[in-house]
Amino acid sequence: MAKETFLRSRRSRALLVGMTTLLSGCDLEWNKPDLALPPPERLREAKPASAAPIARGPDFAVKFGSKELAKLVENAVGENLDIAAAAARITQADAQARVNSAALWPNIAMQDIARTTRVPGTTTNVASAGSAITPASTSGTASSTAQNTTNNFRAREFGFFQLGLTASYEIDFWGKNEDASYAARLLANASRFNRDTVEISTVASVMNAYFQVLTAQDRLRIAHNNVAIAERVNRAIQARFEVGVASALDTAQQESVLAQARATIPPLEQTLRQTKNQLAVLIGETPESVDIAGGSLTRLTRPKVAPGLPSEVLLRRPDVAEAEARLASQEFSVLQARAAFFPSITLTGQYGVQTALLHNLLRPEAVAWQAASNLMQPIFDGFNIQGNYELQKGRFTELAALYRKQILTALSDAENALIALKETEAALKAQTAAASAAQRALTAAEMRLQEGTIDIITLSTTQTTLFQAQDQLAVTRLTYFQAATSLYQALGGGWSPTTRDAEIAQANAAYEADKGIFP
C-alpha cells in the first residue's frame, strides 16, 4: 500500500480549509516540521561506489567459515524468543488495523426481543382506588364496594416480540474514519519493520557471542601455555637455587609469576561457560540442552563487505523504515483529530416484525421499519477536541525529530563500523608483531638463563610481557571480528527495498484476508 495512495484521498478534503471560518475559536493551523535531510553523496570511510545489499543473517554467517556459527544463526532466526515476540506484535498490529478500520463499514446487527411486562393494578387504577375509600352506610354497600375495589386493582400483562435487523453508518465526509484506518495500517507495516530490526540485532548478538566463546577458548589455551612456560622457568630457577647459584628472592619472584598466570584461568573459564549459556538463550534453548564445540577464532575468516552509497544504506535499514512508517501513521492521526471539529452524519435504520402476541409475529401486518439520520456538530466540549488535536501535532513533531535522528544514527553507524573495520585490522597486525617479538624475547631470555647470564627481574618482566601480549592479541582479534558484525548490522543485515515491498504486501494481504462473508 503506497503512501501516495493514502494521501490521494486528502485532496478531496479541501473543503476543510473553507469551513475553518465557521468554527470560531478553533485553531486548525498546522505547520509541519521540515523533514528535508538529504544524505551525503558518499561515506567518508568508503569509496563512492554503489553496492548490492549484503547477505542475510544465516548466509552472512557462512562467510566466516564456521558451520557451527551458521547453524546457530539459523536456529536463532527460527527460535529466538525476542523475534517470536516481535512476530506476535505483528499479529496484534494487523488486528488493530482491522479494529480501527471497522467504522468504514456499516454496522449491522440482529435485534430479537421476547419480553413480557406485568403492570401492577395499584399503579394503573388510582382513580378507582380513590373512590374505594368512601365510607359505607350499610354493610351490604360496604361489601359491594370492596368487591369492586378488588376488581379495579387487577394487574395487567403485556407482551412484546420482535425479530429484526438494525444498521448504522457514519458518512465519512471528512475522512476521519479513513484516516484512522490508514494510521493503523501503517503501524502494521512498522511492526514488520521492527521484527526485521530485532532479527538483525539477534543475529549480531549470536555472532558476537560465538566470537566471545572462541576468544575465551583461545585465551584459555594461551593461559595454560603461559602456566607451562612459567612452570618450566620455575623448575630451572629451583635447580639453580639448589646448587646455590640462585637466591630465595629469585625463586619467590618466579613463583609470583607462576601464580599470576594460574590466576587468569578461572575468570576465563567463567566467561566461556556463561557465554555459552547466553548463546543458548539466544537460540531459544535451555543451557543444559545445547552443546557448543567452539574452536579457535584464528580459524575464521572475516568476510569483505562493500558498504555502497549513503542513500543505499538508508534504504536498507529497517529501523529507518520503521521510523518513517510511524511518522506517516501519525500524520493521519493528526488529520483524524482535525476532522473531529466538523459535523458527523450518521444514518440508522431498523427493519423487522413486532407484535404484542407471539402467534401474530409472522403476520404481514407485523412488519415495522424505521430510517433516521443524525447530524452532530461539536459546539463546546471544554477544549477536548482542540487539546487532542494539539496532542497529535506534538506527537508528529516528536516522531519527525526521531525520524531525522534515526537517519543520522544509521549513517553514523555505517561510518563507525567502517572505521572499526580499518583500525582493528591495523591493531591486529601491530599486536601480532608485538606478540611475536615478545616470544622471541622470552626464547632468548631462557637461553641466557641456562647460561647463567640473566637476572631474574629481566626474566620475569620478559615472561609477563609475553603473557600480556598473547592475551591482548586474542582480545584484539575479537574486536577485529566484532567490527564485521557491526558493519553487518549498520548495513541493514541483508534488508533491502525489495524486502520492504514484500513486508508491505504481506501487511496488505493480512488486512484483506480472513474476512469470510463479511466485508
N, C-alpha and C positions, 0 to 999 in steps of 0.2 A: 504494500500500500504506500504509494509515493506521497511525499509531503505536499507536492503541488495539487494532488487530488483533494487532500484535506482543505487546502487553502482556497480552492476554487469556489466553494460554497460561500466564502466570506464576501465575495464580490456582490452576491445577491442581497447582502445586508447593508448596503449603502444607506438605506433609509434610516438606519440607526443614527447617523450623524444629524439628519434633519430633525429627528424627534428630540434631540437633547434640549432644544429650546423649550419644549413643553414640560420638561421636568425641572422646575425651578429648585435651586438648592442642591442639585446633583452634579458632582464633578466627574465627567466621563472622559476627561483628557487622559491620554496615556502616551508618554514619551518613552518609547522603548530604548533600552541601553544599546549602545553601539557594539555590535558583535564582531566588527571587522578586525581580523587578526591574521593577515596573510603570512604563510610560513616562509622562512628564508629559502633562497634558491638552492642552497647546499648545506650539508652538515660540515661543520668546521673540521671534524676529525676524520672525514672520509672523502673519497673522490666524488666529484659531482657527476654521478652516473646512475641511471635507472637500474633497478634490480628486481628480480622476481621475488615473491614472498618466500620466506624461509619455510622449512618443513614443519609440519605439525608435530606435537609432542612426541609420540612414540617413534615417528620417523626421524625426528631430530635426535632422539636419544641413541638410535642405532649408529649414528655417525661418530660416536665416541669409541666405538669398537668393543662394547660390552653387551653381550646378550642378556646378562642378568639385569643390567640397568634398563635395557629396552623392555624387558618383561615387567619390571617393577613399575615403570611409567605406564605401560599398557594397563596393568591392574589398577593403578591409581585412577586413571581416566574412567574406568568402568565401575570401581567400587568405592572411591573416596566419598566420605560422608558429607564433606563440605560441598562437593559437586552435587551430591544427591539432594541436599537441602536447597541448593540454588535451582535445581531442576523442579523441585516441589514449588518453589516460588513462581516458576513459570506457569504451572497449573493454576495457582491462585490468581495470578495476573490475568490469565485467559478468562477465568471465571468472573473476575471483577469487571472485565471488559463487557462480558455478557450482561452483567447486572446493570452497569452504567448505560448500556445501550437499550435497555428494556423500554424506556419511555418513548423510543422511536416508533413503537408498535402499539396498536390498540390493546387495551386491557379488557379481555372478555372472560366472564366468569358465569358459572351456573348458580342460580339462586333459587333454591327449593325451600318451601316453608310448609310446615304442618303444625298448626297452632290451635289450641282450644283455650278460651278465656272464660272463666266463671266470674260474673259480676254479682257481688252481694246485693240482696234486696235492700239492705239498710242504707245503701248509698244511692239507689235509684228511685226510692219511693218515699222521699222526705215529706211531701205534702200529705200523703195518706197516713204516714206515721204521725204527723202533727194532729190530724183530725181524730186519731185514736185515743188521745189523752183527755178528750172532753168527758166530764163526769157523767155517769149513767144515772137516770132517775128511777129505773126499775131493774130488777135482776135479769129479766128477760132481755131487756135492751142492752144491758152490760154484756151478756153472753154473746149476743149477736155482734156487738161491736168488736169484741175480742177475736171472734172468728174472722171478721173482715180484715182486721189488722194482720192476722197471720197470713191471709191470702195476699194482702198488699205487699208484704215483705218477702215475697217469693224471689229466690235468686234466679238469674238467667245465665245461660251458657251460650257462647258464640264461637263458631269455628271459622278458621281461615286456612285455605290451602292454596299453594302457588307452585307452579312449575314454570321456569323461565330463564332467560339469559339477560345479563346486564353488560354493558360495554361503555368504556370511556376512552377518550383520546384527546391528548393535548396537541393542538395545532402548533407545530414548531416554527412559527412565523419568524422568530428572531434567531433561530439556530441554537437555542440554549441546550436542547437535548442532544443535538448533533455534536455540539462542542464537547459535551460530557463524554459521548461515545468515542470521539477521536482522541481525547485526552487519555482515556483508559486504554485504548488500543495501542497508543504509542508507549504507554508504560509496559504493556505486554511485550513490545519489542525490546524495551530497555531491560526487562527481566532476562531475556535471552542473551543479550549482550553481557549482562552481569554474570550469567552462568559461564560464558566463554572466558571472561576475565578470571573467574575463580578457577577454571580448569588450567589456564596458563600459569597462574600463581601456584597451583598444586603441583603441576609438572616441574616447575622450577624448584619447588621445595624438595621434591623427591630426588631430583638430580643433585642438588646441593647436599642433601643428607647422605646420599650414596657416596659422593666425593669425600664427605667427612668420615664415613666409615673406612674408606680406603686409606685416607690420610692417617687416621688413628692406627690402622694396621701397619702402615709404613713407619710411623713414629715408634710403635712398639718394637718393630724389628730393629730399628736404629737404637732404641734404648737398650734392648737385650744385647745387641752387638757392642754397645758402649760399655755395658757392665762386663762383658767378656774381656774387652780391652783393659778396663780398669783392674780386673782380677789378674790378668797376665802381668801387668806392670807391678801390681801389689806383690805377686809372688816373687818377681825379680828383686824388688826392694827388700822383701823379707829375707831372701837369700843373702843379699849383701849385708843386711843387719846382723845375720847370724855369724858372718865371718868378720864383722867389725868394721866394715867399710861404709856403713850407713848408720845414721843416728835414729834415735827414737822419734825425733821431730819429722824425719823423712817418712818413716812408716805411718805416723799419725796423719801426716798431710795426705798420703796416698789413700789411707783408709777413709778419710773425709771425702775424697773424690769418688771413691767406690760407693760410699753410702749415698751420696747425692745422685749418682747415676741410677742406683736401685730405687730411690725415692720417686723418680719420674715415671715409673711403671704403673703404680696403682691408679693415678689420675687418668692415664691413657686408657687403661682397662675400663674404667668407669665411663669415659667418653664413648668408647667403642660400643659397649653394651647398651648404654642409654640411647645412642643414636640409632642403633638397630631397632630398639623399641619405638622410637619416633617414626622410623620408616614403616613399621608395621601398622601404626595408626593411619599413616598417610594412604596406605593401600587398603584400608578398611578391614584389617585383620587384628587378631589378638597377638601380643608379642610371643606367646608360647607356641603359636601355630606357624610362625614364619622363621625360616632358616636362611639367613643371608650369608653366602660364602665370602663375598668380597674379593680381595686380591691385593693389587697394588695400583696406585694412581699412576705410576710410571709406565704402566702397560696401556694406558688410554691415550687417545689422540684427540686434540682439540679441533673441532671442525671449523673450517673457514666460512665466514658469512659475509655477504655483500649487503650493506645496510640500505642502499638506494637513496632516494631523494627525501627531503623532509615531508613533502606533500604525500609521498607514498607511505612514510612511517605513520602519519596521522590517519590515513585511510585503513591502516592495518591494525589499529589499536581498538579493541572492543570497549575499553573503558572510555575512550573519547566518543565512540558511537553511543554508548550508554548515556553519557552526559548530554550529548546532543538530543537524544530521544526524550530525556526528561525535560529538557528545556522546551522542546517543541510541544510536549504534552502540557506543560504549564502555560504556554501561550493560549491554548484552547481553554484552559481553566480560567484565564483572565477574561476571555471572550464570553464564557459561560456566566461569570459573575457580572459582567456588564449587561448581558441580556436580561438579567433578573430585574433591572429597572423598568422594563417595558411590560405592557399588558400581556397576560396569558389568557388564551381562549381554549376552553375545554368543552368537548362535545360528549354528552352522555345519552344513553338510550337503554330502554328496557322493553322486552317483548316476552310474553308468556301467557299462561292461563291462570285465572284466580277465581276462587269460589268460597262461599261460606259452608257449603255442604260437599263432602268428598265425592259423592256419586255424580255431582254436576261438573267435576273438574275438566272433563274432556269434551264438554258441550261447546259448540261454536260460539255461543253467547258468552263463554267464559274468557274469550281472548281479550287481552289487555296489552297496550303498548304506551310507551312514553318516550318522547325525544326532547332534549333540552340543550341549551348552550349556556356556558358560564364565562363571563369576562371579569377578570380581576386585575386591577391596576393598583400597585403599591402607592400609598399616599405618604404615610409616615409610619416607620417601624422602629423608632429610636436609633436611626442610622445603622441598622443591622446590615442592610444591603450595601450601603456605602462602605462600611467597615470591612465587609467580606471582599469587596472589590479592591480596596486598598491592600488588604492582606494578600490577595492573589498577585497583584502587581509587585508587591515587595518580594514575594516568593520567586517571581520571574527574575527580578533583578539579582537575587541571590544565586539562582541557578545559572544565570548568564555569567556572573563572576566565576562560578565554579567551572563552567564550561571553558572559559578562557584559561583558567588556571590549569585545567586538565590538558589543554593543548600545550601550554608551556612545560608542564611536567613531562609529557610524552617526549617532547624534543630534548628536554634536559636529560631524561633517562637514556635516550639514544646517544647523546654526546658523552655522558658519563661512562656508559658501557664501552664505547669506543676508546675512551681514554684509558679505562681499566684494562682493556684488551691489549693495548700497546705497551703500557707501563708495566703490567705484570709479566709480560714476555721479557722485557728488558731486565726486570728484577730477577726473574728466574735464571736468566743467563748469568747475571752477576753472582747470584747466590750459589749457582753450580760451580762457578770458578772459585768462589771462596771456600766451599766445602772440599773441593779438590786440592786446593793449596793447603788447607788445614790437615788433610790426610797425609800429604807429603811431609808436612812439618812433623807430625807425630811419628811417622816412619823413621825420619832422621833422628828424632829425639830418642826413640827406643834403641837405635843403633848406638848412639852416644852413651846411653845408659849401660848397655852391655860393655862398652869400652871404659866406662867409669869416668867420663869427661863431662858430665852434665849434672847440674844441681837439681834437686827435687822440685824447687819452686818453678823453674822453667818447664820441667816435665809436666807438672800439674797444670800449669797455665796452657800448655800445648794440648793436653787432653781435653780440658774444659772448652777450649776454642773449637776443637773438632766436634765435640758433642753438641755444642750450641749451633755450629754451622750446619751440621747434618739435619738437626731438628728443624732449624729455620728453613732449610731447603724444602723439607716436606710441607711446611706451612705455606711457603711461597708458591709451591706447586698447586696447593689447594686454591689459593686466590687466583692463580692462573686459569684454572678450570671454572671457578665461580664467575670469572669475568665473561666466559662464554655463556653461562646460564643467564647472567644479567642482560647480555645482548639479545638472547633468545626472547626474554621477557619484554625488553624495551622495543623490539621489532614486532611485537604482537603475537608471537608464538604460533605462526602459521595462519593466523586470521587474515582475511582479505576482503575487499569489496564483494567478491563472489560469495564468501561466507555470509556477509551481511545480507545480501539479497536472498539467500536461502533461508536465513533466520526470519526475515520479514515475511517471506512466502509461507513459512510454517505458522507464523502468528496469524496470518490471514486465513489459512486453512483451518486452524483451530477455532477461529471465530465463526466460520461458516459451517463447521462440521457438527454432527450430532444434534441437529435440530428436529429431526423426525418430521412429523406432520405439522409442526409449529413453525412460524415464520422466523 
